[in-house]
Amino acid sequence: MFNIEKAVPKSELYNRIDKLKSFLDKKNIEGALIVQNSDLFYFAGTIQQSHLYIPVDGDPVLMVKKNIDRARAESSIGHIVPIASPGKIPSILKDYNYNIPKTLGMEMDVVPANNYLKYRSVFDKSEIVDISHYIRTVRSAKSDYEIGILREAAKRSDRLAEAVPAFLDAGITEIELAGKIEAKAREMGHQGIIRMRLWGSELFYGHVMSGPAAAVPSFLSSPTGGTSVTPAVAQGPGYGRIEGNVPVLVDIAFAYDGYITDHTRIFSLGELPEDLVKAHNAMLEVQSLIKNRARPSVKAGDIYSAALEHADSLGYGEFFMGYGKDRVRFVGHGIGIELDEYPFLAEDQKFELQKNMTLALEPKLIFPGRGVVGIENSFIVTDNGLEQLTLSDENIIVL
């Protein structure tokens, strides 16, 4: 019934589980209960409606409410059993000779309050503690398997950027251009859903905006906002028509086989004013600086500070990553199954980079009333700096 061609290899899943167990053991946490989709996919290879119990000693158990047949086809977890409700978890654990843990780890950053109260009643003798930081730390450094998927996503992202000129005509609306780009992305295998972990954060493919509209701020933790088509969305492309001689921002997250790369290029119909071209080139310079500095053991916050200092020295500090009170205090973010993974290249972040972390670096300048210039690429952290994955032309592409 289920023809699953891209199941996560069993060795990959169990290596991830073992890394989490190491954290649990160090913190004297007897077991973890995983319920969020991104984490279920990472540790179980499926997002079927499930509870994944990972004991610090023993094999994991995946308890599935819907759909168990598909979960068994997608996941290589050894124990996959049906469950009617969370209240049945203790009895299932006893069936596998597991004691109810004295200390139970959960993803407290994403578990809704009502659900937490339910788990409190189910595990009334257990102390429930937050293990979200440990989960995100395990996920931050990617395996060769994951990097292989991210490389493929980056190649497709490059091809998508190269396809944009065929869609960009004078007078086209932002939303129409976005639709054409999104349709091309789907044709190329984009999975559609882009997951973000931060509560209240949402994104549909990315931001495709032009001129002053691209500099309109929004609620999203992003340097760009956009007018959008409705206050119900409050970000992204709107109904405005794209004019000549203004920057056209195409910032698309390409999600492929579960993994996300991030990629921004600037286009224009006709030449841009020289000061905007100069500003764009300054952001390429900031990117080059960071590519060489970002390596294992360097603190993420130090990367942001260096980027901000360099942008300021070039005369662009006022417009770097936003303007005024709407400026965001980061220059990059981790990428993977979610768009906002560790590490955050953000102000005061003490988290140290590690080899094989993957991140998006996005030095941008936001000029109110004029538009956005800058760049975004996806990278792997190596011993010698950042290896760039997205490689399409970084200069302003003039049509």
C-alpha positions as CSV (number, residue, x, y, z in Angstrom):
1,M,0.0,0.0,0.0
2,F,2.8,2.4,0.9
3,N,5.7,2.8,-1.5
4,I,8.3,4.7,0.6
5,E,11.4,5.5,-1.5
6,K,13.1,7.9,0.8
7,A,12.9,6.4,4.3
8,V,15.6,7.6,6.7
9,P,18.1,4.7,7.1
10,K,17.9,2.8,10.4
11,S,21.5,3.4,11.2
12,E,20.9,7.2,10.8
13,L,17.9,7.2,13.2
14,Y,19.6,5.1,15.9
15,N,22.8,7.3,15.8
16,R,20.6,10.3,16.4
17,I,18.8,8.5,19.3
18,D,22.1,7.5,20.8
19,K,23.3,11.1,20.8
20,L,20.1,12.2,22.6
21,K,20.5,9.4,25.1
22,S,24.0,10.7,25.9
23,F,22.5,14.0,27.0
24,L,19.7,12.3,28.9
25,D,22.2,10.2,30.8
26,K,24.4,13.1,31.7
27,K,21.4,15.0,33.1
28,N,20.0,11.9,35.0
29,I,16.8,12.0,32.8
30,E,15.5,8.4,32.5
31,G,13.5,8.9,29.3
32,A,12.2,11.3,26.7
33,L,8.8,11.6,25.1
34,I,8.9,13.1,21.6
35,V,5.7,14.5,20.2
36,Q,6.4,17.4,17.8
37,N,6.5,16.7,14.0
38,S,10.0,18.0,13.3
39,D,11.5,16.0,16.2
40,L,9.4,12.9,15.3
41,F,10.8,13.0,11.8
42,Y,14.3,13.5,13.1
43,F,14.3,10.7,15.6
44,A,11.6,8.3,14.1
45,G,11.6,9.1,10.4
46,T,7.8,9.7,10.3
47,I,5.4,12.4,11.3
48,Q,2.4,10.1,11.8
49,Q,0.4,11.1,14.9
50,S,2.7,9.5,17.4
51,H,4.5,9.5,20.8
52,L,8.1,8.3,20.6
53,Y,9.5,7.1,24.0
54,I,13.3,7.0,24.2
55,P,14.5,5.4,27.4
56,V,18.1,6.2,28.4
57,D,18.6,2.4,28.6
58,G,16.7,0.2,26.1
59,D,15.1,0.5,22.7
60,P,12.7,3.2,21.7
61,V,9.0,2.6,21.3
62,L,6.9,4.5,18.7
63,M,3.2,4.6,19.8
64,V,1.0,5.6,16.8
65,K,-2.6,6.8,16.8
66,K,-2.8,7.6,13.1
67,N,-1.7,6.1,10.7
68,I,0.1,3.0,12.0
69,D,0.5,1.2,8.7
70,R,2.1,4.3,7.2
71,A,4.3,4.7,10.2
72,R,5.6,1.1,9.9
73,A,6.4,1.7,6.2
74,E,8.2,5.0,6.9
75,S,10.0,4.3,10.2
76,S,12.7,1.7,11.0
77,I,12.1,2.0,14.8
78,G,12.0,-1.5,16.1
79,H,8.9,-1.3,18.3
80,I,5.9,0.4,16.6
81,V,2.6,-0.2,18.3
82,P,-0.9,1.3,18.1
83,I,-2.2,3.7,20.8
84,A,-5.7,5.1,21.4
85,S,-4.8,8.0,23.7
86,P,-1.8,9.4,25.7
87,G,-3.4,7.8,28.8
88,K,-2.3,4.4,27.5
89,I,1.4,5.3,27.4
90,P,2.2,3.9,30.9
91,S,0.7,0.5,30.2
92,I,2.5,0.2,26.9
93,L,5.8,1.1,28.6
94,K,5.1,-1.6,31.2
95,D,4.5,-4.1,28.3
96,Y,8.1,-3.5,27.3
97,N,9.3,-3.9,30.9
98,Y,10.1,-0.2,31.2
99,N,9.5,1.5,34.6
100,I,7.6,4.8,34.6
101,P,10.5,7.3,34.6
102,K,11.1,9.4,37.7
103,T,12.3,12.2,35.4
104,L,10.8,12.5,31.9
105,G,12.1,14.9,29.2
106,M,9.8,16.6,26.8
107,E,10.0,19.4,24.2
108,M,8.7,22.1,26.5
109,D,9.4,24.9,23.9
110,V,6.7,23.5,21.6
111,V,4.3,21.4,23.7
112,P,1.0,23.3,24.1
113,A,0.0,24.1,27.7
114,N,-3.2,21.9,27.5
115,N,-1.2,19.0,26.3
116,Y,1.4,19.5,29.0
117,L,-1.3,19.4,31.7
118,K,-2.5,16.1,30.1
119,Y,0.9,14.6,30.3
120,R,1.3,15.8,33.9
121,S,-1.8,13.8,34.8
122,V,-0.6,10.7,32.8
123,F,2.8,10.8,34.4
124,D,1.6,12.0,37.8
125,K,4.6,10.4,39.7
126,S,7.2,11.8,37.2
127,E,9.0,15.1,37.1
128,I,8.6,16.5,33.6
129,V,11.7,18.6,32.5
130,D,12.5,20.5,29.3
131,I,15.0,18.8,26.9
132,S,14.4,21.1,23.9
133,H,17.9,22.5,24.2
134,Y,19.4,19.1,24.1
135,I,17.3,18.0,21.1
136,R,18.2,21.2,19.2
137,T,21.9,20.7,20.0
138,V,21.8,17.1,18.7
139,R,20.1,18.3,15.5
140,S,22.5,21.2,14.9
141,A,25.5,19.3,13.7
142,K,24.5,17.4,10.6
143,S,25.5,13.9,9.5
144,D,26.8,13.1,6.0
145,Y,23.4,11.8,5.2
146,E,21.8,15.1,6.1
147,I,24.4,17.1,4.3
148,G,23.8,15.1,1.2
149,I,20.2,16.1,1.2
150,L,21.0,19.8,1.9
151,R,23.5,19.8,-1.0
152,E,20.7,18.6,-3.3
153,A,18.3,21.2,-1.9
154,A,20.9,23.9,-2.6
155,K,21.4,22.8,-6.2
156,R,17.6,23.0,-6.7
157,S,17.5,26.4,-5.0
158,D,20.2,27.7,-7.4
159,R,18.3,26.4,-10.4
160,L,15.2,28.1,-9.1
161,A,17.0,31.5,-8.9
162,E,18.3,31.0,-12.4
163,A,14.7,30.5,-13.6
164,V,13.4,33.8,-12.1
165,P,14.3,36.1,-15.1
166,A,11.8,34.1,-17.3
167,F,9.0,35.2,-14.9
168,L,9.9,38.8,-14.2
169,D,8.2,41.3,-16.5
170,A,7.4,45.0,-16.0
171,G,4.0,45.4,-14.5
172,I,3.7,42.0,-13.0
173,T,2.4,42.0,-9.4
174,E,4.5,40.7,-6.6
175,I,2.0,38.0,-5.8
176,E,1.8,36.9,-9.4
177,L,5.6,36.7,-9.6
178,A,5.7,34.8,-6.3
179,G,3.1,32.3,-7.6
180,K,5.2,31.6,-10.8
181,I,8.3,31.0,-8.7
182,E,6.5,28.8,-6.2
183,A,5.0,26.7,-9.0
184,K,8.4,26.2,-10.5
185,A,9.7,25.2,-7.1
186,R,7.0,22.6,-6.7
187,E,7.8,21.3,-10.2
188,M,11.4,20.9,-9.0
189,G,10.4,18.9,-5.9
190,H,9.9,21.5,-3.3
191,Q,7.9,19.8,-0.4
192,G,5.7,22.9,0.1
193,I,5.7,23.0,3.9
194,I,8.4,25.1,5.6
195,R,8.7,24.4,9.3
196,M,9.7,26.9,11.9
197,R,10.0,26.2,15.6
198,L,9.5,29.7,17.1
199,W,6.0,30.0,18.4
200,G,3.8,32.1,16.1
201,S,6.3,32.0,13.2
202,E,5.0,31.1,9.8
203,L,6.4,31.2,6.3
204,F,5.1,30.3,2.9
205,Y,8.0,29.6,0.6
206,G,9.6,33.0,1.4
207,H,9.6,36.7,0.5
208,V,9.2,37.9,-3.1
209,M,8.9,41.7,-2.9
210,S,10.1,44.8,-4.7
211,G,11.0,48.4,-4.1
212,P,9.6,50.2,-1.0
213,A,7.2,47.3,-0.3
214,A,10.2,45.0,0.5
215,A,11.3,47.4,3.2
216,V,7.9,47.4,5.0
217,P,8.5,45.7,8.4
218,S,6.4,42.9,9.9
219,F,6.0,40.8,13.0
220,L,8.3,38.0,11.7
221,S,11.8,37.6,13.1
222,S,13.2,38.6,9.8
223,P,14.9,41.7,8.4
224,T,12.3,41.9,5.6
225,G,8.5,42.0,5.9
226,G,6.4,43.1,3.0
227,T,2.9,44.4,2.5
228,S,1.3,41.0,1.9
229,V,-2.2,40.5,0.5
230,T,-4.0,40.6,3.8
231,P,-3.4,41.5,7.5
232,A,-4.2,37.9,8.2
233,V,-0.7,37.1,6.8
234,A,1.1,40.4,7.3
235,Q,4.3,39.4,5.5
236,G,5.4,38.6,2.0
237,P,4.3,39.7,-1.5
238,G,1.4,42.0,-2.1
239,Y,-0.7,43.2,-5.0
240,G,1.7,46.0,-6.0
241,R,3.1,46.0,-9.5
242,I,6.9,45.7,-10.0
243,E,8.4,48.8,-11.6
244,G,11.7,49.4,-13.3
245,N,15.0,50.4,-11.6
246,V,14.0,49.1,-8.1
247,P,15.5,46.1,-6.3
248,V,13.4,42.9,-6.5
249,L,14.0,40.7,-3.6
250,V,13.6,36.9,-4.1
251,D,14.2,35.2,-0.8
252,I,13.1,31.6,-1.1
253,A,13.6,28.7,1.3
254,F,13.9,25.5,-0.7
255,A,12.5,22.5,1.3
256,Y,13.5,19.2,-0.1
257,D,13.1,15.7,1.4
258,G,12.6,17.2,4.8
259,Y,15.5,19.7,4.8
260,I,15.6,23.4,4.1
261,T,18.2,25.7,2.4
262,D,17.8,29.5,2.4
263,H,18.7,31.7,-0.6
264,T,18.3,35.4,-1.5
265,R,19.1,37.1,-4.8
266,I,18.3,40.6,-6.0
267,F,16.9,41.3,-9.5
268,S,16.0,44.5,-11.3
269,L,14.3,45.6,-14.4
270,G,16.9,48.1,-15.6
271,E,19.9,49.4,-13.8
272,L,19.6,50.3,-10.1
273,P,20.9,53.6,-8.7
274,E,24.6,53.5,-8.1
275,D,24.2,53.9,-4.3
276,L,22.1,50.7,-4.1
277,V,24.6,48.8,-6.2
278,K,27.4,50.0,-3.9
279,A,25.3,48.9,-0.8
280,H,24.7,45.5,-2.3
281,N,28.4,45.0,-2.9
282,A,29.1,46.0,0.7
283,M,26.9,43.1,1.9
284,L,28.9,40.7,-0.3
285,E,32.0,42.0,1.5
286,V,30.4,41.3,4.9
287,Q,29.5,37.8,3.7
288,S,33.1,37.2,2.6
289,L,34.4,38.4,6.0
290,I,32.1,36.0,7.9
291,K,32.8,33.0,5.6
292,N,36.4,33.1,6.8
293,R,35.8,33.8,10.5
294,A,33.0,31.3,11.1
295,R,34.6,28.1,12.1
296,P,34.4,25.5,14.9
297,S,34.7,26.9,18.5
298,V,33.9,30.5,17.4
299,K,30.9,31.9,19.4
300,A,27.9,32.6,17.3
301,G,27.5,36.1,18.9
302,D,31.0,37.0,17.9
303,I,30.2,36.4,14.3
304,Y,27.2,38.8,14.5
305,S,29.3,41.4,16.3
306,A,32.0,41.2,13.5
307,A,29.3,41.5,10.8
308,L,27.7,44.5,12.5
309,E,31.1,46.2,13.1
310,H,32.1,45.8,9.4
311,A,28.7,47.0,8.1
312,D,29.1,50.0,10.4
313,S,32.6,50.7,9.2
314,L,31.3,50.7,5.6
315,G,28.7,53.3,6.5
316,Y,25.7,51.0,6.6
317,G,25.2,50.3,10.3
318,E,21.9,52.3,10.4
319,F,20.3,50.1,7.8
320,F,21.9,46.7,8.6
321,M,19.3,43.9,9.1
322,G,16.5,46.4,9.5
323,Y,15.9,50.0,10.3
324,G,15.3,51.7,13.6
325,K,13.3,49.8,16.2
326,D,12.5,47.1,13.6
327,R,16.1,46.0,13.2
328,V,16.7,42.3,14.0
329,R,19.8,41.5,16.0
330,F,21.2,38.6,14.0
331,V,22.9,38.0,10.6
332,G,22.3,34.3,10.2
333,H,20.5,31.2,11.5
334,G,20.8,27.4,11.5
335,I,19.0,25.4,8.8
336,G,17.8,21.8,8.6
337,I,14.4,20.3,9.2
338,E,13.3,23.7,10.5
339,L,14.3,27.1,9.2
340,D,15.2,28.4,12.6
341,E,17.6,25.8,13.9
342,Y,20.7,26.2,16.1
343,P,23.0,28.1,15.8
344,F,21.7,31.7,15.8
345,L,24.4,34.2,14.6
346,A,22.8,36.7,17.0
347,E,23.7,39.3,19.5
348,D,25.3,37.9,22.7
349,Q,24.9,34.3,21.6
350,K,27.5,32.1,23.5
351,F,26.7,28.9,21.5
352,E,29.9,27.8,19.8
353,L,29.9,26.7,16.1
354,Q,30.7,23.0,15.4
355,K,31.9,21.3,12.3
356,N,29.0,20.2,10.1
357,M,26.6,22.7,11.4
358,T,24.6,24.2,8.5
359,L,23.4,27.7,8.5
360,A,22.0,30.5,6.3
361,L,24.0,33.8,6.3
362,E,22.0,36.8,5.2
363,P,23.6,40.2,5.4
364,K,21.0,42.7,4.1
365,L,20.3,46.4,4.1
366,I,16.8,47.8,4.4
367,F,16.3,51.3,3.1
368,P,12.8,52.6,4.0
369,G,11.0,54.0,1.0
370,R,13.5,52.4,-1.4
371,G,13.9,48.7,-0.9
372,V,16.2,45.9,0.1
373,V,19.6,44.8,-1.2
374,G,21.9,42.1,0.1
375,I,22.5,38.4,-0.1
376,E,21.6,35.1,1.5
377,N,23.3,31.8,1.1
378,S,23.4,28.4,2.8
379,F,26.7,27.0,4.2
380,I,28.4,24.2,6.1
381,V,30.8,24.9,8.9
382,T,34.2,23.4,8.2
383,D,37.6,23.5,9.9
384,N,38.6,26.2,7.4
385,G,35.5,28.4,7.4
386,L,32.2,28.2,5.7
387,E,31.7,26.0,2.6
388,Q,29.0,27.7,0.5
389,L,26.2,25.5,-0.9
390,T,24.1,27.9,-2.9
391,L,26.3,29.2,-5.8
392,S,24.2,31.1,-8.3
393,D,25.2,34.6,-9.4
394,E,25.4,36.9,-6.3
395,N,25.5,40.2,-8.2
396,I,22.4,42.2,-8.9
397,I,20.8,40.5,-11.9
398,V,19.7,43.3,-14.3
399,L,17.1,42.4,-16.9
